[in-house]
């Protein structure tokens, strides 16, 4: 089975109800293949050249993103269908994170100055760009064999910041800005998207299953923990100095216990024994030491909602076989699940790292955010379309060859010998190879790799 045929089938069946017209669906499929096979920057002009339409009117290719009536969320529906088919029981693990893409134009809608996450801690740098929020479903492939977990994007939406009024703005505008900050911030946006994902799961028949949302430390706040989420649990990385407590003793007029403690205090407390869980990370099943303190209160963050504190011991690692053993930093998590087993929560925390892989591959390899568009709809829809193409490519590889790296892929270089799963570069290379070897690919021009090389400067 060729990856190209599987990808085309996934696009045809998964996106059939997304676009209003068949010709728009056909053009979207062509853009998906052309965007995948482009060389260099992933702009719409290079996608047009890849499809062999560089001498035709290009307005219809841009109107897909600026005028065509389709919804970004519906592009990811095949991911939910495949997840529920593969994993019919247990938590539905979804990871949430935000990312940014640098831009040049100062007239681009929703672009703003933001902190560069790669800047050193002693010198904060700023970048002009767009901010996006992403949700990815965590496919636990380690239950199918000796494979690592993989995150496949489920949502990708624009997350602009609120415009701050200038120095000469009226007091009324400044007051309105302070009020709007409470309802228009990143935490509120993530909370709304958690409800949106929960509704999509219900629409796909997963009403009886709980969703487990894995978030990082920036979302470990009162907006997330105090928000009303139906059939959704949260596990979040928290600060080591968060002030926690137990409920006040029965009969007391107090709500919170007077004795405060921090996650770091729990880690150093020798009276609380370490326990062991078997977790898959780093390509193998490994024993993880942890401590658990259940039904605690976080007064400033969650109020009277009972939480579970999980402290993970520093993990040992070696840079080489004969080097000394080093240890990573300890980790602390707070979860709203106080009744279920603790192992799935710890496993979800380790699997969440895969969404960082998504952010890197989407921007560095598939060029999310590189398209030069200024239309208000295109600014947010084109990156979402590119991420949906990335999802469909990962989904097609699983359907065609499974989660592992088989002999169907191009042989690895000599310096890469232990790759258990295909990288996104492996998938793109195989799609280009399939197009060259297919006599009738069903697209405008099947010589896509040659076209992209010829027009790589556009």
C-alpha positions in Angstrom: 0.0 0.0 0.0 1.4 3.4 -1.0 1.4 6.2 1.4 0.2 8.6 -1.3 -2.9 6.5 -1.9 -3.6 6.2 1.8 -3.2 9.9 2.3 -5.5 10.8 -0.6 -8.1 8.4 0.7 -7.9 9.9 4.2 -8.3 13.4 2.7 -11.2 12.3 0.4 -13.2 10.5 3.1 -12.3 12.7 6.1 -12.8 16.1 4.4 -15.8 15.1 2.2 -18.3 17.0 4.4 -16.0 19.9 5.3 -16.2 21.8 2.0 -19.4 23.0 0.4 -18.4 22.1 -3.2 -16.6 19.1 -4.7 -14.3 21.3 -6.7 -13.2 23.1 -3.5 -12.5 19.7 -1.9 -10.4 18.7 -5.0 -8.4 21.9 -4.8 -7.9 21.5 -1.0 -6.5 17.9 -1.6 -4.1 19.3 -4.2 -3.0 22.0 -1.8 -2.4 19.3 0.9 -0.2 17.3 -1.4 1.6 20.4 -2.8 2.2 21.8 0.7 3.6 18.5 1.8 6.1 18.2 -1.1 7.3 21.8 -1.3 11.0 22.6 -0.9 12.0 25.5 1.3 9.4 27.9 2.6 5.9 26.6 2.6 4.2 29.5 0.8 1.0 29.3 -1.3 2.9 30.4 -4.4 5.2 27.4 -4.1 2.2 25.1 -3.6 0.8 26.5 -6.9 4.0 25.8 -8.7 4.2 22.3 -7.2 0.9 21.5 -8.8 2.0 22.8 -12.2 -0.4 25.8 -12.3 2.1 28.6 -12.2 0.9 29.9 -15.6 -2.8 29.9 -14.6 -5.0 32.3 -12.6 -4.1 31.8 -9.0 -6.9 33.7 -7.3 -8.9 30.5 -6.7 -6.0 29.1 -4.7 -6.0 32.0 -2.3 -9.8 32.2 -2.0 -9.8 28.7 -0.4 -8.5 30.4 2.7 -10.1 33.8 2.5 -13.6 33.1 1.1 -14.5 29.4 1.0 -17.0 28.5 3.8 -15.3 25.8 5.8 -14.5 25.4 9.5 -11.0 24.6 10.7 -12.1 22.2 13.5 -13.9 19.9 11.1 -10.6 19.2 9.3 -9.4 17.2 12.3 -12.4 14.9 12.7 -10.6 11.9 11.2 -8.2 12.0 14.2 -11.0 11.6 16.7 -12.5 8.7 14.7 -9.2 6.8 14.5 -8.4 7.4 18.2 -11.7 6.1 19.4 -11.3 3.1 17.1 -7.8 2.2 18.4 -8.4 2.9 22.1 -12.0 2.1 23.0 -11.4 2.2 26.8 -9.7 4.4 29.4 -9.0 8.1 29.4 -9.1 10.1 26.2 -5.7 11.8 26.5 -5.5 15.3 25.0 -2.5 17.6 25.5 -2.8 21.4 25.2 0.0 24.0 24.5 0.6 27.3 22.8 3.2 28.3 20.3 4.2 31.4 18.3 5.3 32.0 14.7 7.4 35.1 13.7 6.0 37.5 11.1 7.4 40.5 9.2 4.4 42.6 8.2 3.1 45.1 10.7 -0.4 45.2 9.2 -1.1 41.5 9.8 -4.2 40.9 11.8 -3.6 39.6 15.4 0.2 40.0 15.2 1.7 41.5 18.4 5.0 41.7 20.3 5.6 38.7 22.5 8.4 37.2 24.5 10.8 34.9 22.6 10.7 31.5 24.4 14.3 30.8 23.2 15.8 34.0 24.8 18.1 33.5 27.7 16.7 34.1 31.2 19.0 37.0 31.9 18.0 38.9 28.7 14.4 38.6 27.5 14.0 39.2 23.8 10.8 40.1 21.9 9.4 38.8 18.6 6.7 40.2 16.4 4.4 37.4 15.4 1.3 35.4 15.8 0.3 33.2 18.7 -1.5 29.9 18.3 -2.9 27.4 20.7 -2.9 23.7 19.9 -4.6 20.5 21.2 -3.2 17.1 20.3 -4.5 13.6 21.0 -1.9 11.3 22.6 -1.8 8.0 20.7 -0.3 5.4 23.2 1.4 3.2 20.6 3.4 1.5 23.3 0.3 -0.7 23.9 0.7 -2.0 20.4 4.4 -2.9 20.5 7.8 -1.4 21.3 6.8 2.1 20.0 6.8 5.5 21.5 3.6 7.6 22.0 2.7 10.0 19.3 0.7 13.2 19.5 -1.5 14.0 16.5 -2.9 17.5 16.3 -6.6 17.9 17.0 -7.1 21.7 17.1 -5.1 24.7 16.0 -6.6 28.1 16.6 -5.5 31.7 16.6 -4.8 33.1 20.1 -4.3 36.8 19.8 -3.5 39.1 22.7 -5.8 42.0 23.8 -4.7 45.3 22.3 -3.4 47.6 25.1 -4.6 51.2 24.9 -1.9 53.9 24.4 -0.7 56.4 26.9 -3.1 59.1 25.7 -6.2 56.8 25.9 -9.1 57.9 28.0 -9.6 56.5 31.5 -12.7 54.8 30.3 -10.7 52.8 27.7 -8.1 51.9 30.2 -10.8 50.7 32.6 -12.4 48.7 29.9 -9.1 47.1 29.0 -8.6 45.9 32.6 -12.0 44.4 32.6 -11.5 42.7 29.2 -8.3 41.1 30.4 -10.2 38.9 32.8 -12.3 37.4 30.0 -9.9 37.6 27.0 -6.7 35.8 28.0 -5.0 32.6 27.1 -6.3 30.6 30.0 -9.9 31.5 29.2 -9.3 30.6 25.6 -7.9 27.2 26.6 -10.8 26.6 28.9 -13.2 27.2 26.0 -11.3 24.9 23.7 -11.4 22.1 26.3 -15.2 22.4 26.2 -15.1 22.5 22.4 -13.0 19.3 22.3 -15.3 17.6 24.8 -18.3 18.4 22.6 -16.6 17.0 19.6 -15.9 13.7 21.5 -19.5 13.5 22.5 -20.6 14.0 18.8 -18.4 11.0 17.9 -20.0 8.7 20.5 -17.6 9.1 23.4 -20.1 10.5 25.9 -19.4 7.9 28.5 -15.6 8.3 28.5 -13.6 10.9 30.5 -11.1 13.3 28.8 -7.8 13.9 30.5 -6.3 17.3 29.7 -2.5 17.6 30.1 -1.3 21.2 30.4 2.0 22.9 31.3 2.8 25.2 34.2 1.4 28.4 32.5 -2.1 26.9 32.6 -1.9 25.8 36.3 -4.0 28.6 37.6 -7.4 29.4 39.1 -9.0 30.0 35.7 -8.4 26.4 34.6 -8.9 24.7 38.0 -12.0 26.6 38.9 -13.6 26.4 35.5 -16.6 24.1 35.0 -15.6 21.2 32.8 -18.0 18.3 32.2 -16.4 14.8 32.3 -13.0 16.3 32.0 -10.0 15.8 34.4 -6.9 18.0 34.4 -3.3 17.2 35.2 -1.0 20.2 35.3 2.6 20.8 36.2 2.7 23.1 39.2 5.3 25.2 41.0 7.4 23.5 43.7 6.5 26.4 46.1 2.7 26.3 45.7 1.1 26.6 49.1 -1.2 23.6 49.7 -3.2 22.4 52.7 -5.6 19.8 53.9 -9.3 20.5 54.8 -10.0 21.8 58.2 -10.9 19.2 60.8 -14.6 18.4 61.3 -16.5 20.7 63.6 -14.2 23.7 62.8 -15.5 26.9 61.4 -12.5 27.0 59.1 -12.5 25.7 55.5 -8.8 25.2 55.1 -6.3 23.7 57.5 -3.9 26.0 59.2 -0.8 23.9 58.4 0.5 24.8 54.9 3.0 22.8 52.9 4.5 22.9 49.4 5.2 20.1 46.9 8.9 20.5 47.7 8.1 19.8 51.4 6.4 16.6 50.3 9.4 15.5 48.3 11.7 16.0 51.2 9.4 14.5 53.8 10.8 11.1 54.8 7.6 10.0 56.5 5.9 9.8 53.1 7.1 6.7 51.3 8.2 6.6 47.7 6.1 4.4 45.5 7.0 2.9 42.1 5.0 2.9 38.8 5.9 1.3 35.5 5.9 4.1 32.8 6.8 4.1 29.2 9.2 6.9 28.2 12.5 7.2 26.3 11.7 4.1 24.2 11.3 1.6 27.0 9.2 0.7 30.1 10.9 2.1 33.2 10.3 2.2 36.9 9.3 5.7 38.2 9.5 6.7 41.8 6.7 9.0 43.0 4.9 10.3 46.0 1.2 10.9 46.2 -0.9 13.1 48.5 -4.6 13.0 47.8 -7.4 15.3 48.6 -5.4 18.5 49.2 -6.6 22.1 48.8 -4.9 24.8 46.8 -6.5 27.8 48.3 -5.3 30.5 45.8 -5.6 28.3 42.7 -8.5 25.9 43.1 -10.4 27.0 46.2 -12.3 24.1 47.8 -11.9 21.7 44.9 -10.1 18.6 46.0 -6.8 17.9 44.2 -4.2 15.2 44.0 -0.5 16.1 44.3 2.0 13.9 42.5 5.7 14.3 43.1 8.0 12.5 40.7 11.6 11.8 41.8 14.5 13.0 39.7 15.1 10.6 36.8 18.6 9.2 36.3 20.3 9.3 32.9 23.8 8.9 31.3 25.3 10.9 28.4 27.2 7.7 27.5 27.5 4.1 28.6 30.6 4.8 30.7 29.8 8.3 32.0 28.6 9.2 35.4 24.9 9.1 36.3 23.1 12.5 36.2 19.7 13.3 37.5 17.0 15.5 36.0 15.0 17.9 38.1 12.0 16.6 40.1 8.5 17.2 38.8 5.3 18.2 40.5 1.8 17.8 39.2 -1.7 18.7 40.4 -4.7 16.7 39.1 -8.4 17.0 39.6 -8.8 13.2 39.5 -8.8 12.1 43.1 -10.4 8.7 42.8 -8.8 6.9 39.8 -5.5 5.1 39.6 -2.4 7.3 39.6 -0.4 5.4 36.9 -2.5 6.8 33.9 -2.0 10.3 35.2 1.8 10.0 35.4 1.8 8.3 31.9 -0.2 11.2 30.4 2.3 13.7 31.9 5.2 11.9 30.2 3.3 11.5 26.9 2.6 15.2 26.9 6.1 15.9 25.7 5.0 14.7 22.2 3.1 18.0 21.6 6.4 19.8 21.8 7.6 17.6 18.9 4.5 18.7 17.0 5.3 22.4 17.5 8.8 21.9 16.2 8.0 19.8 13.2 5.0 22.0 12.1 7.1 25.2 12.1 10.6 23.9 11.1 9.6 21.3 8.4 6.0 22.0 7.3 6.5 25.8 7.6 3.4 26.7 9.5 3.1 30.4 9.6 5.3 31.0 6.6 2.5 31.7 4.1 2.4 35.4 3.1 -1.3 36.2 3.5 -3.0 39.3 4.8 -6.7 38.5 4.6 -8.3 38.4 8.0 -9.6 34.9 7.5 -6.5 33.6 5.8 -4.2 34.7 8.7 -5.7 32.1 11.0 -7.1 29.5 8.5 -4.0 28.8 6.4 -1.9 27.8 9.4 -4.8 25.6 10.7 -5.0 24.0 7.2 -1.3 23.3 7.3 -1.5 21.7 10.7 -4.5 19.6 9.5 -2.4 18.4 6.6 0.3 17.4 9.1 -2.3 15.4 11.1 -3.6 13.7 8.0 -0.1 12.7 7.0 0.6 11.1 10.4 -2.8 9.4 10.3 -2.2 8.0 6.9 1.2 6.6 7.9 -0.4 4.8 10.8 -3.1 3.4 8.6 -0.7 2.3 5.9 2.2 0.9 7.8 1.4 1.0 11.5 3.1 3.1 14.2 6.6 1.7 13.6 9.2 2.3 11.0 9.0 -0.5 8.5 11.0 -1.5 5.4 8.6 0.5 3.2 10.3 3.8 4.1 13.5 5.1 2.6 16.6 3.5 4.3 18.1 5.6 7.1 21.5 7.3 6.9 24.3 5.4 8.5 24.4 7.6 11.5 20.7 6.8 12.3 20.3 3.2 13.2 17.8 3.0 16.1 14.7 4.9 14.7 11.6 3.0 15.9 9.1 5.3 14.2 9.2 7.4 11.0 9.9 11.1 11.2 7.9 13.7 9.3 10.8 13.9 6.9 10.5 10.2 6.2 6.9 10.6 5.4 7.4 13.6 3.1 10.2 11.7 1.3 8.0 8.7 0.8 5.1 10.8 -0.6 7.5 12.4 -3.1 8.8 9.0 -4.1 5.2 7.6 -4.6 4.3 10.6 -6.8 7.3 9.9 -9.0 6.5 6.2 -9.3 2.7 6.6 -9.9 1.6 6.9 -13.5 -1.8 8.4 -12.6 -1.7 10.2 -9.3 -5.0 12.0 -10.0 -3.5 15.5 -9.5 -3.0 18.4 -11.9 0.7 17.5 -12.4 2.2 14.4 -11.0 5.8 15.7 -11.4 5.5 17.5 -8.1 9.1 17.0 -6.8 10.5 18.2 -10.1 8.3 21.3 -10.1 9.2 22.2 -6.5 12.9 22.0 -7.3 12.4 24.1 -10.4 10.4 26.8 -8.6 12.0 26.6 -5.2 13.0 30.3 -5.4 9.4 31.6 -5.7 
